[in-house]
Amino acid sequence: MADAGRLTQAANVRSPAISPVTLVRILIIVAILVGWEALAQSGLLYRDVVPSLLAIGKAVVGLLTDPEYYWHLGVTAYEVGAALTIGGISAIVVGLVLGGNRFLSRAYEPYLYYLGPTPKIIFFPIMIMWFGVGPPSKIALGTLSCFFPIALSVAAGMRQIEPVLIRVGKSFRANSWQMATKVYLPAMRHPIINGVRLGLGVALIGTLLAETKLSNRGIGFLIIQAYSLFDMPRMYAMLIVLFVLAIGANALVGRLGGLDQIKRF
């Protein structure tokens, strides 16, 4: 009875309106904004290098009301989506093969570790020669960028599958396709989704870098154009909007995979 009473009292205790973690997050954001505005008003840097928050806010509004911006956003979204689809599917297949075969893993996986950290932008001239200066070269670079983290994550996840699940699949005489779809992939949901989230980030980076180098369309092109014209408020506005969109896409991938780890404020 005493235990039941204590449980009832604990249930009746109201949780704080704002958790300490949320409060710290808010304070960090406020500190960054205050520091930015103070630096903008200090005159320590050349004019418009650090524009005021008001100027950036006006640029954000102007950006979001510009129909042309959404056309360029659609171009970049298409390139990133295509790169993530092609690179993700091929990386999952390679990860399953390497994770399920010890000989192939020892023979080929070191190449993934060696090439993975290599800046993929150095391959962009090759992509241009192979695929031209249009979207295919950007998609190719994004595909190359996202392939390695997804493949390595899937291969590592394969080795973490409980042996009893593999034995159960083999006891039912499941073929390779059935083992992959009924045992391996469901058991590796976490590594696959985490790999896709990492792959999304690097695919976006690779695509944007390619757009800044040689393109007349896409968000990367708009950012480098604003930089060339020294339109700093517009450049910062595009970076902020892109940052928010990237966070949203990452959260969506995690939610679709049941791994949404972003806590509510």
N, C-alpha and C positions, 0 to 999 in steps of 0.2 A: 504493500500500500504506500509505503514511504517512497519507494522508487517511482511508483506511478504518479505520486504527487510532484516529485521533482521533475519528472518528464512533462507534466502538465504546465508547471511553472516555466520550464525552459521553452516550451512551445509558445507560451503567452508573451515571452520577452520579444519585444519588437526589434527588428534589425535596424541599424542606423539608416537614415535617409540616403546618405552618401558614404560609401565605404572608404576606408583609408587609402586603398589603392586608387580608387577613382579620384579622390581628392588630390593625391600626388600627381596623377596624370593631368588634372586640370591646372594645377600650379605650374607644372612644367610648360604647358602650352602658354599660359599667361606670361610666364617669365620670358619665353622666347619672343612673344609678341611685343612685350614691353622693351626688351633689349633691342629688338629690331627697330622699333620706332625711335628709341633713344639714339641709336646709331645713325638713323636716317636724318634726324634733326640736329645731330652734332656738327655736321659739316666736315667731319674728319676725312671722308672719302669724296671722290669726285661726284658732282651732281648726277643724280639718277642711278648711280651704281647700286645704291641701296635706297630705292624709292620708299616713300611713306606708305603706311598701310592703307591710307585713303586712296592713294594713286593706284595701288595694286587692286584694291576693291573695285574701283571704277573700271580697271582693265578687265577684271574677271567678268563683271556685268556686260561690258562691251563684247567680250569673247563669247559668252554664252548666248548672246542675242545676234550673233553673226552667223547666217546660214552657211557661209563658206567654210567656217571652222568645222561644222559637223560633216561636211563632205570630206575634208582632210582626215577627220577622226575616223570616218568609215573606212577610208583607205588603210590607215594604220591598223584598225581593228581587224580588217580582213587579212592583212599580212600576218599579224600576230596569231590570229586564229588558225590560219592555214599552216603556219610554221609549227604551232603547238600540236595540231592534229597529226601532221606528217611525222614530226619528230617524236611525239609522244607514243604513237602506235608502234613505230619502228623500235623505239627504245624499250617499250614493254616486251616486245618479242625478243629482242636481244637479251634483256635482263632475265627473262624466263629461261632462255637457252643456257646462258652462262651460269645462272644460279642452280640449274638442274643438272649440269654436267661439270664434274670437277676437272676433267682434262681440258675442256674448252675454256673453263674459267681461268685455270693456271696459264693457259697459252695466250689468251686474248685480253683478259681483264686488265693486266698491267698497262696496256695501251690506252685504255679508257682513263686510267688514273693519270697517265702522263699527258694525254691530250686534253683532258678535262679542264685543267686550270689555264691552258693556253688561251690568250686573248683571241677570240674568233674573228675580230675585225681584220686581222692580218690576212685572212683568207678572202676578204671581200673583192680584191682585184681578180681573183680566180673566179669568183661567183659572177662578176661582171662579164668576163670572157665567155663563161659557159652559158649564162642565162640572160645576158643583156643588161641594160640600165633600168628596166622597168621593175614592176613589183616582184617578178620571179626571183631576181637576185636578192631582194630583201627577205623574201620568204625562205630562200635557201640558207641565208646567214642565220635567220632566226631558228630554222630547223636544226642547223649545226650547233647552235648555242644551247638549245634545250635538250638535245639528245643525251648528252653525257650525264647530267644530274639525275635524269629519270632512269636511265639504264642502270646506273650504279645503285640507285635506291631500290629498284626492283630486284636486282641481283642480290643485294644484301638481304632484302625481305624474304627471298626464296630460302635462304639458309636459316631463317628464323621460324620457319613453319614447323609446327609440332610433328614429330615423326609419326605419331599415331594417326594423324589425318592422312598422311601419305599411305600408310599401311592399309587404312580402311579403303581408300580409293583403289589400291591395287587388289585388295581382297574381292572387290566387286568387278574385277577385270576391266577397269576403265582404261580406255585408250589414251593416247597422248593429248588429244583435243579435249576429252572429257576431264582428264586430270587438270589441264590448264584452266578450263572454265568452271569446273565444279569444286576443285580443291585449292589450286594455287592462287588464282585471282581473288576469290572471296577471303582467303586467309591472309592475303597481303594487301588488304584495303588501305591500311594505314601507310605503309611504305609507298604505295602507288600514289595516293593522294598527296602525301608530302612531297614526293618527287615531282608531281605535276605542278604543285605550287611553286617549287623552286624553278622548274622549267619555264613556267609562265613568266617569272621575273626576268630570267636571262634571255628568253625569247623577245620580250619587250625591249630589253637593253640592246640586244643585237639588231633588232629591226630599226629602232630609233637611231642608232649609230650609223646604220647603212643609209637611212634617209637623210641624215645630216651631211653625209659625204657626197652623195650623187643622187639627187632626186628633185623633182619639181612638184611633189605632192606628199601629203602625210604630215603628221604632227612634228616629226623631226625636222622636216623642211621648214615648217612655220617657225620653229624655235630658232633655228640657225638664221632664218631670214630676219626675225626680230632682233637677234644679236647683231647682225650685220648693219641694221639700221639704227642700232643703239636705242631701240625701244624697250628699255628695261622693264617698265611696268607690264607690258604685254608679254614679255618673255617669262617673267615671274608668274604671271597669271596662268600661262599655259603649263608651266611646271607644277603649279598648285593643283590645277584641274586634273592633270595627268596623274599626279600623286594620289588624289582622291579616287580616281577611276581604277588605278592599280590596286589600291586597298580593297575597293569594292569587288573587283574581279577575284582577288585572292580569297576574300571572305566567302564569295559565292562558291568557289571551288571547294573550300573546306566544308561549307554547309551541305553541298550536294553529296559530299563524301561522308557526311556525318562527323566531321572532325573540326567543326567550327570552334576555334579556341579563343575567339575575340570576346572578351567579357563585356557585358552591357554596363554603360555608365550609370 
